[in-house]
Amino acid sequence: MLKLKAALLSGVATSVISMFAISAPSFAQEAGVSGSALEEIFVTARKKEENILSAPLSVTAFTSEAMVERNIIDQTTLANQTPGLDFTAPGGLSTARPVIRGMSQSSRAGDETNVATFIDGVYIDGFSSSNVNMDALERVEVVRGAQSAQYGRNSFAGAINYITKKPTMKFEAGGTGIIGEDSRYGASAYLNSPVIADKLAVRLDASYDDTGGYYRDSVSGEHLGARETYAVRGGILANVSDVTTAILRVDYSQSHANTFARNVVATNDPNLCCRSISGGAPAGFGTLYRGEMNSNPHANFAYNPRAFAGDDEVFHTNLTVTSDWDNVTLTSITGYDKRTFDTLADQDRTPNGTLFRIASRTPATQSALLVTMKTLSGTEEKRESFSEELRLASKNNSFINWAVGGYYSKLIGHSTRRQGGEIISSVKENPALATAAANTIAVIKDGVIPVAEITGNDTTMASAFGSLDVNITPELVLSGEARYTWEDKGVDNSFLSAAFNATTNPLSRGSGLEAASFKYFTPRVILNYSVTNDVKVYASVAKGAKSGGINAGISAVISPANPSVLPQWATYQPETAWNYEIGTKFTAFDKRVRGALAAYYVDWKNQQVSNTVFVTTVNRTMTAIANAAHSTVKGVEFEGAALLTDGLVANFAYAYNDAKYKDAIFAAYAVENAALYGFPGGDVSGNRIQNTSKHSVNFGLEYSMPVADGYNLIGRADYIFRSKQFDTPVNLAWTPNYNAVNLNLTVENDTTRVGAFCSNILNDRDPSVGYNSRNINGEVVYQIQPREGRRCGLRVSYKFN
């Protein structure tokens, strides 16, 4: 069987390579090769430029050229090429988030992701920040492990810094066009020019991109999962004086994403188990999938045309001013970010609607209506933030180097949750069959979806930080970093659903402003030793911290009449994680080989867990986040590259990550028959953390050769493996192993590139994620999303110098 599989894979690979070779030669220059040695890579992962092999931490960096060569076009493809990084979106774009070293959130708990996102050093808050436009980037750096001392702002499990291309004093212009299968289109152009020689330069980038989609809606014909994006980036570089430089960057983008293709599991499917508990009694059908998930990529996908996966509009600007003297550097980074993100989900997952029973609360004998509805639910989120960082750092000292600084940010957010049903038909039920039930389904009228909840929030954060590097000997450096953070949060929340009666329940009028303050200290110590010029070893201890928060509205329903609502759930405290890491980095064979190996252990406490609590007085559930879990993570990461022969480069990366709940209670999984399936009372202690792979592998080969005067032909193949992932903390269901092979062929000279690419040539369409959600009537619906199949295309670029 193994020989047969190998033969099949070999045949497929040979066929695709032959197809590319005949139809469209392509180019891709290995960014890490220079002559007969691998080119040095420099990063700013510690807020200073240093060789990636000298930086005593686990970091992966991709230049703009490498991203083109590996067809890295979004956060999912970035994760596929980065050891220890996953990117998951269990409920769609509104819940999308990166996961580093298995430190995954059980749900959208809290306001922030566990991995911080930065653009040019400016923190971008919220889940909607996870999907960053990848056009016109100079470099992407993925830093693994707690970075709270250096970066602050929830860089709890790590950080991703997107560094945009900055203006230069050289004239450049160019453009790129992309066309591919399943309506894949894209075009981008840039112009960089000096305005005043050696004093002022400008750069402008503009792009349009439509990702297309492998699956189609059977009714509308729309490509499911397709995302259309318009983006503009501009920059101004000013050499203000001999020592001071200012760079102003401005980004604007607008995008629309169609609903994703998903298989809905029938409520009577034998793979479903357990029943949810509501008000102390079992209710509903099976809620949890069991076993390996199965998807049907040939299903008849059809959705409400009003639904969409996400609309966003982003305006981002930052100003970096650097004054560089002989021995010190002063840096000011000012950031402003304004974004709107909106999503509207088809809760039925069908254009025909769902049958609901709507009955009055009293009397119980009154007739009910049997109503067929198309139901929709979604949230519009608006976020506006301002930040300022000042950093003073020494340089060029042979014994001690230091840095001190301060940070301030202000965030104002507003979210509006909408849910409603569009009536298709209704029938009056026999009064004898009617049962008392709360009417929680607001009806859509004139196309307007009723508002169910409004939440306003603001966060003020300030921190002081510093670092000290002591060169004990020329080979041995001891580094200490620390940050102290103050954070004030406020929330004002109103529930407006029909389940609330404005005359009897204060929540329907607004819970009023709730406030909380948090303080935390995050240190890091690093010992870095140069064994030789080519071999470095390091050891580090670091504390990570992630913001606490407020459970909006919970304080208003804390009373003896609501025994399920605990007083301590009014707020939740910051999460903390101690990270212990040892590693080595090396080059060999005259810099033809390089590698980095790291081993780590993480002790993660006060884990924020999202729980559903039943509020007796209003006969409905609310969500409360509690510090209810303690986890441990241990693992090993390796990545390296080798120039095997002149023109042939191999890269390899492997990550082993064992992330487990050590002591954890998830009240949301206190379901009927839970003990039978191994999680009594929602106890998931000993289980694997969800949405992360235990093993991940990346292997790439790239070969270049001259084919004509001034032209090179370069071929690249990448193999990607990710082991299975569990969908929930109870570990009953999992997505299978993922295997993918990507091919790129390119021909290029100094001005022109013509390339062909093909992703997922093995056509793996197994499930990528599974999750359960509740429809408007509170019934659990389990959904499974298949992967996109094989997709190929062409990319053409031209540049003027």
Secondary structure, DSSP 8 states (H G I E B T S, - for coil): -HHHHHHHHHHHHHHHHHHHHHH--B----TTEETTEE---EE-TTSS-EETTTSSSEEEEEEHHHHHHTT--SHHHHHHTSTTEEEE-TTSGGG-EEEETT---SSS-SSS-SEEEEETTEEE-SGGGGS---TTEEEEEEEES--TTTT-TT-SSEEEEEEE----SS-EEEEEEEEETTTEEEEEEEEEEEEETTTEEEEEEEEEEE---SEE-TTT--EET-EEEEEEEEEEEEE-SSSEEEEEEEEEEEEEE-----EEE-TT-TTEEEEEEETTEEEEEEEEE-EE----TTS-----TT-EEEEEEEEEEEEEEEEE-SSEEEEEEEEEEEEEEEEEEESSSSTT-EEEEE--SS-TTS--EEEEEEEEEEEEEEEEEEEEEEEEEE-S-SSEEEEEEEEEEEEEEEEEEEEEEEEEEEEE--GGG---------B-BTTB--EEEEEEEEEEEEEEEEEEEEESSSSEEEEEEEEEEEEEEEEEEEE-STTS-TTT-GGGG---EEEEEEEEEEEEEEEEEEEETTEEEEEEEEEEEE--EE-TTGGGG-STT-TTS-GGGGEE--EEEEEEEEEEEEEETTTTEEEEEEEEEEEEEEEEEEEEEEEGGGTEEEEEEEEEEEEEEEEEEEEEEEEEETTEEEEEEEEEEEEEEEEEB-GGG--BTTGGGT-GGGB-TT-B-SS--SEEEEEEEEEEEEEETTEEEEEEEEEEEE--EESSTT--EEE--EEEEEEEEEEE-SSEEEEEEEE-TT---SEEEEEEEE-TTS-EEEEEEE----EEEEEEEEEE-
